[in-house]
């Protein structure tokens, strides 16, 4: 059984599919530039040199990778086609979502032998928004808990004079990066916001934030260097309004960090409010501020929440669990296709 995976580079879906390829024999991950989707007919030519008994791809463009007589497994890593997301999309994105992406997603649902999702939330919204009646198995993403692990002594944290908050994300509106300067200003002295990803001071200034220099920017950090980044901060901030899973949240949890995030989409499936961090009302700056001040003022609370999160990852979000569940799915689909 040979499985061919095709996914766009630069996002969580490709990270996950690449991890599966490293730990599952006969699983080949082929990445492609997201810019190719501007000419989607070119997608059908990708991976033609690879033989496969199963094709595995993210849901939105999976229809372009369907082969005659070969089962297609489409995994929903996120969903942005509903009315709610129009408020967090640019005009061009809204046009794309309502026309070609909606069509491609529908085609993928119709053509797939099996559709999976990375969270119960994502599975549920696909069923409701796309009127999809077939079962959608949920396979949570997993991370390498031996790489993403706490590597800093508790005594080192108490020596820090500044409470460091990490934001890891791109420049899409759903990530809500615009709240960062307001958060930094409201928190004031004793706090530092560190950004990893495409965000920088120039982007924030272009969005009207003159105090953008109050934030530290790391730029795009290679995936293998992210454990060190998590271990250099005290908490993760996830103000996103829509996450199909929330890979950065689980990575931070594995490194023993508490998380402050919005109480929406898939995030409540990852950790419990006031157990592994704080789940806040979407866009509620005062709740964000209160959460970070509570963590900064109580070192034992940080350690307790971080420990709970580490245990949650070891229980539900390990790489071995994810790979095992996909392997079982591939075998089942392949057997049914014989």
C-alpha positions in Angstrom: 0.0 0.0 0.0 1.5 3.3 -1.2 0.0 6.6 -0.1 0.7 9.8 -1.9 0.1 13.1 -0.1 -0.1 16.4 -1.9 -0.4 19.6 0.2 0.5 23.3 -0.1 3.7 24.4 1.7 3.8 27.0 4.4 0.9 25.9 6.5 -0.1 23.5 9.2 -1.5 20.9 6.8 1.8 20.4 5.1 3.6 20.2 8.5 1.2 17.4 9.5 1.4 15.5 6.2 5.2 15.7 6.3 5.3 14.3 9.8 3.2 11.4 8.7 5.6 10.8 5.9 8.6 10.7 8.3 7.0 8.0 10.5 4.9 5.9 8.1 6.4 3.6 5.6 5.2 4.0 2.0 3.7 7.4 2.7 5.1 10.1 0.4 4.5 13.8 1.0 4.8 16.2 -2.0 4.5 19.9 -1.3 3.6 22.5 -3.8 3.6 26.3 -3.8 0.2 27.8 -2.7 0.6 30.2 -5.7 -0.2 27.3 -8.0 -3.8 27.5 -6.8 -4.1 30.7 -8.9 -4.0 28.3 -11.8 -5.6 25.3 -10.2 -5.7 23.2 -13.4 -1.9 22.8 -12.9 -2.5 20.9 -9.7 -3.7 17.8 -11.6 -0.2 17.4 -13.0 1.5 17.2 -9.6 2.7 13.8 -8.3 2.1 12.0 -11.6 5.6 10.4 -11.3 4.5 8.7 -8.0 2.6 5.5 -8.0 -0.1 5.3 -5.3 -2.8 3.0 -4.1 -4.3 5.9 -2.1 -4.1 9.7 -2.5 -4.3 11.8 0.6 -4.8 15.6 0.3 -6.4 18.6 2.1 -10.1 18.9 1.4 -10.2 22.2 -0.5 -8.2 21.2 -3.6 -8.3 17.4 -3.2 -10.6 17.0 -6.3 -7.6 17.9 -8.6 -5.7 14.9 -7.3 -8.3 12.2 -8.0 -7.1 9.3 -10.0 -9.1 6.6 -11.8 -9.5 3.6 -9.6 -7.5 5.1 -6.7 -9.2 6.0 -3.5 -9.0 9.7 -2.5 -8.9 10.6 1.2 -9.6 14.3 1.8 -8.7 15.8 5.2 -10.4 19.0 6.3 -7.8 21.1 8.1 -10.0 24.1 8.4 -13.2 25.6 6.9 -13.7 29.2 5.9 -16.8 29.1 3.6 -19.4 30.1 6.1 -21.0 33.5 6.6 -19.2 34.1 9.8 -15.8 34.2 8.1 -16.9 37.0 5.7 -16.2 39.5 8.5 -12.6 38.2 8.7 -11.8 38.0 5.0 -10.6 40.5 2.4 -12.9 41.3 -0.6 -10.7 39.1 -2.8 -10.8 36.3 -0.2 -14.6 36.5 0.0 -14.9 36.3 -3.8 -12.6 33.3 -3.8 -14.4 31.6 -1.0 -17.9 32.1 -2.5 -17.0 31.0 -6.0 -14.1 28.7 -6.9 -13.1 27.4 -3.5 -16.7 26.6 -2.6 -17.0 24.7 -5.9 -13.7 22.8 -5.4 -14.6 21.9 -1.9 -18.0 20.5 -3.0 -16.3 18.5 -5.8 -13.8 17.1 -3.3 -16.5 16.0 -1.0 -18.3 14.3 -3.8 -15.2 12.6 -5.2 -13.5 11.5 -1.9 -13.8 7.9 -0.8 -13.4 9.2 2.8 -13.5 12.6 4.3 -11.7 13.2 7.6 -11.4 16.2 9.9 -8.8 17.3 12.4 -11.3 18.4 15.0 -14.9 17.7 16.0 -15.7 21.4 15.3 -14.4 21.2 11.7 -16.3 18.0 11.1 -19.5 19.5 12.4 -19.3 22.7 10.4 -18.7 20.8 7.2 -21.8 18.7 7.9 -23.9 21.7 8.5 -22.6 24.2 5.9 -22.1 21.7 3.1 -25.0 19.4 3.9 -22.6 16.5 4.0 -24.3 13.4 5.3 -21.5 10.7 5.2 -19.5 10.0 8.3 -16.4 12.2 8.9 -13.9 10.4 11.1 -12.0 12.8 13.3 -8.2 12.3 13.6 -6.6 15.0 15.8 -3.3 16.3 14.6 -0.3 15.1 16.6 3.1 16.6 17.3 6.4 15.1 18.2 6.3 15.4 22.0 9.9 14.4 22.2 10.9 17.5 20.3 8.3 19.8 21.7 9.0 19.4 25.4 9.8 21.7 28.4 13.5 22.3 28.4 13.8 25.2 30.9 14.2 24.9 34.6 11.4 26.4 36.8 14.0 28.4 38.6 15.0 30.1 35.4 11.5 31.5 34.9 11.4 33.2 38.3 14.6 35.0 37.4 12.9 36.7 34.4 11.8 40.3 35.0 9.6 40.4 31.9 6.7 38.1 31.2 7.1 37.0 27.6 4.0 36.3 25.4 4.3 34.5 22.1 2.1 35.1 19.0 2.7 32.6 16.3 0.7 33.2 13.1 0.4 34.7 9.6 -1.2 37.9 8.3 -4.7 36.6 7.6 -7.5 38.6 9.3 -8.8 35.6 11.1 -5.6 35.5 13.2 -6.5 38.9 14.6 -3.0 40.2 14.7 -4.3 43.8 14.9 -5.0 43.3 18.6 -1.3 42.9 19.5 -0.3 46.6 19.7 -3.4 47.3 21.9 -2.5 44.4 24.1 1.1 45.5 24.5 0.0 49.1 25.3 -2.6 48.0 27.9 -0.3 45.5 29.6 2.5 48.1 29.9 5.8 47.5 31.6 6.8 44.0 32.6 5.4 42.3 29.5 6.9 41.6 26.1 5.0 40.3 23.0 7.1 38.1 20.7 5.9 37.4 17.2 6.9 34.4 15.0 5.6 34.3 11.5 4.9 36.8 8.8 4.1 39.7 11.1 6.5 42.6 11.4 6.4 46.3 12.4 6.0 47.5 8.8 2.8 45.5 8.4 1.4 46.9 11.7 2.3 50.5 10.8 0.6 50.0 7.4 -2.5 49.0 9.4 -2.4 52.2 11.4 -0.5 51.2 14.5 2.2 53.7 15.3 3.4 51.9 18.4 4.2 48.7 16.5 7.9 48.9 17.6 6.8 47.8 21.1 6.7 44.3 19.8 9.6 41.9 19.2 9.6 40.2 15.7 11.4 37.0 15.0 10.2 36.6 11.4 9.5 33.2 10.0 11.1 30.6 12.2 12.0 27.1 10.7 9.8 24.4 12.2 12.6 22.6 13.8 13.6 25.7 15.7 10.1 26.4 17.2 10.6 24.3 20.3 13.4 26.7 21.4 11.1 29.6 20.7 8.3 28.1 22.9 10.8 27.5 25.6 12.0 31.1 25.6 8.5 32.5 26.5 6.1 32.2 29.3 2.7 31.8 27.6 1.1 31.5 24.1 -1.5 34.0 22.8 -4.0 32.7 20.2 -6.5 35.5 19.3 -7.6 33.7 16.1 -11.3 33.5 15.4 -11.1 30.3 13.4 -8.8 27.4 13.8 -9.5 24.0 12.2 -7.2 22.5 14.9 -4.7 24.9 16.4 -1.3 23.3 15.9 0.6 26.1 17.6 -1.6 25.7 20.7 -0.7 22.0 21.0 3.0 22.7 20.3 3.0 25.3 23.1 1.1 22.9 25.4 3.7 20.2 24.8 6.4 22.7 25.9 4.6 23.2 29.2 3.1 26.6 28.4 -0.3 28.0 29.5 -2.4 29.3 26.7 -4.7 32.4 26.4 -7.0 32.0 23.4 -10.5 32.8 22.1 -13.3 30.5 23.2 -14.3 29.5 19.7 -13.9 27.0 16.9 -11.7 24.0 17.8 -9.7 25.6 20.6 -11.9 24.3 23.5 -11.2 20.8 22.3 -7.5 21.3 23.0 -7.5 22.6 26.6 -10.0 23.5 29.3 -10.6 27.0 30.6 -8.8 27.7 33.8 -7.1 24.3 33.6 -4.6 24.7 30.8 -5.0 28.4 30.3 -7.8 30.9 29.7 -10.6 30.8 27.1 -11.7 34.4 26.4 -14.6 36.0 24.6 -13.6 36.8 21.0 -11.9 40.2 20.8 -12.3 41.0 24.5 -9.1 42.9 25.3 -9.8 43.2 29.0 -10.2 39.5 29.3 -6.9 39.0 27.5 -5.2 41.5 29.8 -6.7 39.9 33.0 -5.5 36.5 31.9 -1.9 37.5 31.3 -1.7 39.5 34.5 -3.1 36.5 36.4 -0.3 34.3 34.9 2.4 36.9 35.4 1.4 37.4 39.1 1.3 33.7 39.9 4.3 31.6 38.9 2.8 28.5 40.4 -0.4 28.9 38.3 1.8 29.0 35.2 3.6 25.8 36.2 0.3 24.1 37.1 -1.4 25.0 33.8 1.7 24.1 31.8 1.9 20.7 33.5 -1.8 20.0 32.8 -1.2 20.9 29.1 1.8 18.7 28.8 -0.3 15.8 30.2 -3.1 16.6 27.8 -0.7 16.4 24.8 0.7 13.0 26.0 -2.8 11.7 26.3 -4.5 13.0 23.1 -2.1 14.7 20.7 1.0 12.6 20.2 2.6 11.9 16.8 2.4 8.1 17.3 -1.3 8.2 18.0 -2.0 10.3 14.9 0.2 8.1 12.6 -1.4 5.0 14.0 -5.0 6.3 13.3 -4.1 7.3 9.8 -2.5 3.9 9.1 -5.6 2.1 10.3 -7.7 4.4 8.0 -5.5 3.8 5.0 -5.7 0.1 5.5 -9.5 0.2 5.8 -10.0 2.3 2.7 -7.6 0.2 0.7 -9.3 -3.1 1.8 -12.7 -1.7 0.8 -11.4 -0.7 -2.6 -10.2 -4.2 -3.5 
